[in-house]
């Protein structure tokens, strides 16, 4: 199903009821799909556990199958088995059918170059949260020895007639995608690769864990520098994915906004430290156990806060949108400075429509170095609260913004109609089941 087709999907929510109950969260969307791509590097079998049943997994599975890879997905157990013994060039027309549904195809470049000597990448899609060029990806591949031809339709032809070789690469910004691209391409390149200015998110470090299991040699310094020694061959892996810290934070924010109490089975403290600190400063309560984390509203006024998004270990940009919704219920003035994506506040208009008092600014309302300084992008928000929210008809702009709209609808008095709800299925598995388990009133 394409993103355009899902726009017809509608969720009706009758809000004003606290979310209470227990839900489970499985593997990270931003890791699992990349680990599946990594399996393409090894002519053998790989098994990935704790995999969520989300649309991105179906997209990657289909892309792998188009290249002759056997993929078996068990959504009940969360297990994906992949046999990449036989890899072949995909039919371009078939690859184009997946064009626009995800940005994952660009990461197939390195593995396909190693296995086939060539790669075809369709025009890319993904959430509309700001400009996310593939320039960093392509420059990395060029430095490793790839020859690239960009087509008018947005697709890309890549070849490596002499194979890939190690190189010195400096990223101008700690791009998650470009870091993943370099790791996937350099692990079998001839010689050593040094990647400076890399992203070090937990999902990337778990990808490094997978690649090391496959036989790669990767080290990382305290200065965000990866050093990769290319190896001639890799083998399959068995790995259990880390929990999705974005989904955990999303439901935790929902507990705050609705004055609820949610236990999230599978939540991990180690990847949530920065979020937990902010949650506590706002006044939210949580208890960490071996099985997960319980999040709940204290029953007293929430406190306002000033936060700035940043690359890891800073406050994650994907945590920002659901938290903004919760901050509409904090007593006082909160400030959010977005430094990662320039169009991350596209969801705010709908919250304002529901009664939120939020003002947006082009200025940097924070002290962190910002890529958007003096570039005329609306990337700071001031939230005045608490404000009662009321039902409205709203449209989902992207995964995290859409979840924020659902939170707003759950916290609001009256009925809300949310259109394009299936976009949320790209990042949240069994979404309706979890709403039901927490006592939400919806259809």
DRENVEX-206958 format. One record per residue (C-alpha): residue number from 1; residue in one letter; x negated, y negated, z negated. Coordinates in steps of 0.1 Angstrom, whole numbers, always signed. Each point is the difference from the previous one (the first is absolute). Layout:
NUM_A_X_Y_Z;
...
END
This chain:
1_X_+0_+0_+0;
2_X_-14_-34_+10;
3_X_-1_-31_-23;
4_X_+25_-16_+23;
5_X_+24_+29_-4;
6_X_-3_+0_-38;
7_X_+13_-36_-1;
8_X_+35_+14_+3;
9_X_-3_+18_-33;
10_X_+19_-16_-29;
11_X_-1_+4_-38;
12_X_+27_-15_-22;
13_X_-11_-6_-36;
14_X_+22_-10_-30;
15_X_-24_-16_-24;
16_X_-2_-12_-36;
17_X_-8_+35_-14;
18_X_-33_+9_-16;
19_X_-20_+28_+17;
20_X_-6_+28_-25;
21_X_-14_+35_+4;
22_X_-30_+20_+14;
23_X_-14_+2_+35;
24_X_-31_+15_+15;
25_X_-25_-17_+24;
26_X_-23_+20_+22;
27_X_-30_-8_+22;
28_X_-10_-34_+12;
29_X_+13_-10_+34;
30_X_-32_-20_+7;
31_X_-21_+31_-7;
32_X_+18_+31_+12;
33_X_+4_-11_+36;
34_X_-38_-8_+2;
35_X_-9_+34_-15;
36_X_+21_+16_+26;
37_X_-19_-19_+27;
38_X_-33_+11_-16;
39_X_+10_+37_+5;
40_X_-4_-6_+37;
41_X_-38_-2_-6;
42_X_-3_+37_-9;
43_X_+7_+29_+23;
44_X_+17_+20_-27;
45_X_+28_+0_-26;
46_X_+8_-27_-26;
47_X_+26_-1_-27;
48_X_+13_-32_-17;
49_X_+22_+1_-31;
50_X_+23_-26_-17;
51_X_+11_-13_+34;
52_X_+31_-23_+0;
53_X_+29_+6_+24;
54_X_-2_-33_+18;
55_X_+2_-11_+36;
56_X_-37_-8_+4;
57_X_-8_+37_-7;
58_X_+23_+10_+29;
59_X_-17_-25_+23;
60_X_-35_+13_-8;
61_X_+11_+36_+2;
62_X_+14_-7_+35;
63_X_-31_-18_+11;
64_X_-21_+30_-11;
65_X_+22_+24_+18;
66_X_-3_-20_+32;
67_X_-37_+7_-2;
68_X_+4_+37_-3;
69_X_-2_+2_-38;
70_X_+23_+24_-20;
71_X_+18_-18_-28;
72_X_+23_+15_-26;
73_X_+18_-23_-24;
74_X_+18_+14_-31;
75_X_+19_-30_-13;
76_X_+13_+19_-31;
77_X_-34_+9_-13;
78_X_-17_-30_+15;
79_X_-26_+21_+18;
80_X_-14_-7_+35;
81_X_-21_+27_+17;
82_X_-20_-11_+31;
83_X_-20_+22_+24;
84_X_-21_-22_+23;
85_X_-20_+29_+15;
86_X_+13_-9_+35;
87_X_+1_-37_+9;
88_X_+9_-13_+34;
89_X_+8_-33_+17;
90_X_+36_-11_-5;
91_X_+23_-10_+28;
92_X_+0_-38_+1;
93_X_+37_-2_+6;
94_X_+6_+21_-31;
95_X_-23_-22_-21;
96_X_+18_-31_+12;
97_X_+32_+14_-14;
98_X_-15_-6_-35;
99_X_-12_-35_+9;
100_X_+12_-26_-24;
101_X_+10_+23_-28;
102_X_-33_-2_-20;
103_X_-35_-14_+0;
104_X_-15_+35_-8;
105_X_-9_+9_+37;
106_X_-30_-24_+0;
107_X_-16_+22_-27;
108_X_+0_+30_+24;
109_X_-28_-17_+19;
110_X_-30_+14_-18;
111_X_+12_+36_-4;
112_X_+11_+2_+36;
113_X_-33_-15_+12;
114_X_-18_+27_-19;
115_X_+23_+28_+11;
116_X_+7_-10_+36;
117_X_-23_-29_+9;
118_X_+30_-22_+7;
119_X_+31_-15_-16;
120_X_+31_-17_+11;
121_X_+17_-23_-25;
122_X_+35_-13_+7;
123_X_+12_-35_-9;
124_X_+4_-2_-37;
125_X_+29_-8_-23;
126_X_+4_-3_-38;
127_X_+16_-24_-24;
128_X_+3_-37_+10;
129_X_-19_-14_-30;
130_X_-26_-20_+18;
131_X_-27_+1_+27;
132_X_-19_+34_-2;
133_X_-23_+0_+30;
134_X_-20_+31_+10;
135_X_-30_-21_+8;
136_X_-19_+13_-31;
137_X_+8_+36_+11;
138_X_-11_-5_+36;
139_X_-32_-19_-10;
140_X_-9_+29_-24;
141_X_+5_+26_+28;
142_X_-21_-21_+24;
143_X_-29_-3_-24;
144_X_+2_+38_-5;
145_X_-4_+4_+38;
146_X_+36_+2_+14;
147_X_+10_-16_+32;
148_X_+34_-17_-2;
149_X_+25_-12_+26;
150_X_+31_-18_-12;
151_X_+30_+2_+23;
152_X_+27_-27_+7;
153_X_+27_+21_-17;
154_X_-20_-1_-33;
155_X_-13_+36_+3;
156_X_-37_+7_-2;
157_X_-23_+25_+18;
158_X_-31_+10_-19;
159_X_-29_+22_+11;
160_X_-33_+10_-14;
161_X_-20_+15_+29;
162_X_-32_+2_-21;
163_X_+17_+8_-33;
164_X_+2_-23_-31;
165_X_-32_-11_-19;
166_X_-6_-16_-33;
167_X_+0_-38_-4;
168_X_-1_-29_-23;
169_X_+35_-14_-4;
170_X_+11_-31_-20;
171_X_+37_-6_-5;
172_X_+9_-37_-2;
173_X_+29_+11_-24;
174_X_+5_+32_-20;
175_X_+25_+14_+25;
176_X_+15_+33_-11;
177_X_+7_+11_+36;
178_X_-35_-9_+13;
179_X_-16_+18_-30;
180_X_+20_+31_+7;
181_X_-9_-3_+37;
182_X_-37_-2_-8;
183_X_+1_+30_-24;
184_X_+19_+22_+25;
185_X_-23_-9_+29;
186_X_-34_-1_-18;
187_X_+2_+33_-19;
188_X_-11_+19_+32;
189_X_-19_-28_+17;
190_X_-37_+7_+8;
191_X_-21_-17_-28;
192_X_+9_-22_-29;
193_X_+27_-27_-2;
194_X_+1_-28_-25;
195_X_+33_-17_-5;
196_X_-1_-32_-20;
197_X_+29_-20_-13;
198_X_+22_+31_-1;
199_X_+34_+5_-17;
200_X_-1_+23_-30;
201_X_+37_+6_-7;
202_X_+8_+33_-19;
203_X_+15_+14_+32;
204_X_-33_-6_+18;
205_X_-19_+16_-27;
206_X_+23_+31_+2;
207_X_-7_+1_+37;
208_X_-37_+1_-8;
209_X_+8_+29_-24;
210_X_+16_+18_+29;
211_X_-28_-7_+24;
212_X_-26_+12_-26;
213_X_+20_+32_-3;
214_X_-3_+4_+38;
215_X_-38_-3_-2;
216_X_-6_-37_+5;
217_X_-27_-19_-18;
218_X_+13_-34_-13;
219_X_-13_-22_-28;
220_X_+13_-34_-12;
221_X_-19_-28_-17;
222_X_+13_-25_-26;
223_X_-1_-26_+28;
224_X_+28_+15_+21;
225_X_-25_+17_+23;
226_X_+6_+35_+14;
227_X_-29_+20_+12;
228_X_+10_+29_+23;
229_X_-25_+26_+13;
230_X_+14_+16_+30;
231_X_+3_+38_+0;
232_X_+4_+23_+31;
233_X_+31_+18_-11;
234_X_+28_+0_-26;
235_X_+23_+26_-14;
236_X_+37_+0_-12;
237_X_+10_-11_-34;
238_X_+25_+6_-28;
239_X_+10_-30_-20;
240_X_+27_-15_-22;
241_X_+9_-36_+8;
242_X_-1_-27_-26;
243_X_+34_-15_-11;
244_X_+14_-29_+20;
245_X_-7_-30_-23;
246_X_+21_-23_+22;
247_X_+31_+21_-5;
248_X_-7_+3_-37;
249_X_-2_-38_-3;
250_X_+31_-5_+21;
251_X_+21_+21_-24;
252_X_-16_-16_-30;
253_X_+9_-34_+13;
254_X_+36_+12_+5;
255_X_+1_+10_-37;
256_X_-9_-35_-10;
257_X_+24_-17_+24;
258_X_+30_+21_-10;
259_X_-8_+2_-37;
260_X_-5_+37_+4;
261_X_-21_+29_-12;
262_X_-18_+23_+25;
263_X_-24_+29_-6;
264_X_-21_+5_+32;
265_X_-13_+36_+0;
266_X_-34_+1_+18;
267_X_-10_-36_-6;
268_X_-37_-4_-7;
269_X_-15_-26_-23;
270_X_-34_+0_+18;
271_X_+14_-16_+32;
272_X_+24_-23_-18;
273_X_-22_-19_-25;
274_X_+3_-34_+16;
275_X_+38_+3_+5;
276_X_+5_+13_-36;
277_X_-19_-31_-14;
278_X_+24_-23_+19;
279_X_+30_+20_-10;
280_X_-10_-4_-37;
281_X_-6_-37_+4;
282_X_+35_-5_+14;
283_X_+13_+19_-30;
284_X_+8_+33_+15;
285_X_-5_+31_-21;
286_X_-16_+32_+11;
287_X_-12_+33_-15;
288_X_-26_+22_+17;
289_X_+1_+38_-3;
290_X_-17_+29_+17;
291_X_+30_+5_+22;
292_X_+6_-36_+11;
293_X_+9_-35_-13;
294_X_+32_-13_-15;
295_X_+9_-36_+9;
296_X_+28_-20_-17;
297_X_+13_-35_-6;
298_X_-6_-12_-36;
299_X_+35_-14_-5;
300_X_-14_-35_-6;
301_X_-10_-28_+24;
302_X_-26_+8_+26;
303_X_-29_-24_+2;
304_X_-11_-19_+31;
305_X_-34_+6_+15;
306_X_-25_-12_+26;
307_X_-15_+27_+22;
308_X_-20_+2_+32;
309_X_-2_+29_+23;
310_X_-34_+13_+10;
311_X_-18_+31_+13;
312_X_-7_+28_-25;
313_X_-6_-3_-29;
314_X_+22_-31_+1;
315_X_+38_-2_+0;
316_X_+12_+20_+30;
317_X_+19_-19_+27;
318_X_+26_+29_+2;
319_X_+8_-5_-37;
320_X_+8_-36_+5;
321_X_+34_+1_+17;
322_X_+19_+23_-24;
323_X_-16_-19_-30;
324_X_+13_-34_+14;
325_X_+35_+14_-2;
326_X_-6_+8_-37;
327_X_-15_-34_-6;
328_X_+33_-16_+10;
329_X_+12_+12_-34;
330_X_-30_-13_-20;
331_X_+5_-31_-22;
332_X_-20_-28_+15;
333_X_-22_-8_+30;
334_X_-20_+28_+17;
335_X_-25_-5_+28;
336_X_-10_+25_+26;
337_X_-30_-7_+24;
338_X_-2_+25_+29;
339_X_-35_+3_+14;
340_X_+2_+32_+21;
341_X_+29_-4_+25;
342_X_+12_-34_+12;
343_X_+36_+10_+6;
344_X_+7_+20_-32;
345_X_+28_-23_-12;
346_X_+24_+7_+28;
347_X_+22_+18_-24;
348_X_+6_-30_-23;
349_X_+28_-16_+21;
350_X_+23_+29_-9;
351_X_-8_-3_-37;
352_X_+8_-37_+2;
353_X_+33_+10_+17;
354_X_+7_+22_-30;
355_X_-6_-30_-24;
356_X_-37_+1_-7;
357_X_-18_-33_-5;
358_X_-32_+4_+20;
359_X_-20_-27_+18;
360_X_-27_+8_+26;
361_X_-31_-20_+7;
362_X_-28_-1_+26;
363_X_-25_-10_-26;
364_X_-22_+24_-19;
365_X_+16_+1_-35;
366_X_-29_+19_-15;
367_X_-38_+1_-4;
368_X_-9_+31_+20;
369_X_-17_-4_+34;
370_X_+28_+1_+25;
371_X_-1_+9_+37;
372_X_+29_-24_+6;
373_X_-13_-32_-15;
374_X_+9_-30_+22;
375_X_+14_+23_+27;
376_X_+37_-11_-4;
377_X_+13_+34_-12;
378_X_+27_+2_-27;
379_X_-18_+22_-25;
380_X_+7_-12_-35;
381_X_+33_+3_-20;
382_X_+13_-17_-31;
383_X_+28_+20_-17;
384_X_+23_-18_-25;
385_X_+19_+23_-24;
386_X_+20_+16_-13;
387_X_+26_-4_+27;
388_X_+31_+22_+3;
389_X_+1_+19_+33;
390_X_+32_+7_+19;
391_X_+9_+24_+29;
392_X_-8_-10_+36;
393_X_-4_+15_+35;
394_X_-38_+2_+7;
395_X_-23_+16_+25;
396_X_-32_+21_-7;
397_X_-31_-17_+15;
398_X_-26_+26_-10;
399_X_-5_+29_-24;
400_X_-10_-19_-32;
401_X_+22_-30_+8;
402_X_+29_+24_+5;
403_X_-5_+17_-33;
404_X_+0_-34_-16;
405_X_+33_-7_+16;
406_X_+14_+32_-15;
407_X_-14_-10_-34;
408_X_+18_-34_+4;
409_X_+32_+18_+9;
410_X_-2_+23_-30;
411_X_-6_-29_-23;
412_X_+27_-22_+15;
413_X_+36_-2_-10;
414_X_+24_+11_+27;
415_X_-5_+19_+32;
416_X_-29_-4_+25;
417_X_-3_+13_+35;
418_X_-35_+8_+11;
419_X_-6_+6_+37;
420_X_-30_+19_+15;
421_X_-4_+21_-31;
422_X_-17_+29_+17;
423_X_-32_-21_+4;
424_X_-5_+8_-37;
425_X_-3_+37_+8;
426_X_-34_-7_+15;
427_X_-14_-5_-35;
428_X_+25_+15_-26;
429_X_+10_+36_+1;
430_X_+34_+13_-11;
431_X_+10_-36_-5;
432_X_+37_+5_-4;
433_X_-5_+31_-22;
434_X_-21_-22_-24;
435_X_+25_-28_+0;
436_X_+27_+26_-10;
437_X_-23_+15_-27;
438_X_-4_-34_-15;
439_X_+38_-7_-1;
440_X_+2_-26_+28;
441_X_+34_-7_+14;
442_X_-4_+2_+38;
443_X_+12_+15_+32;
END
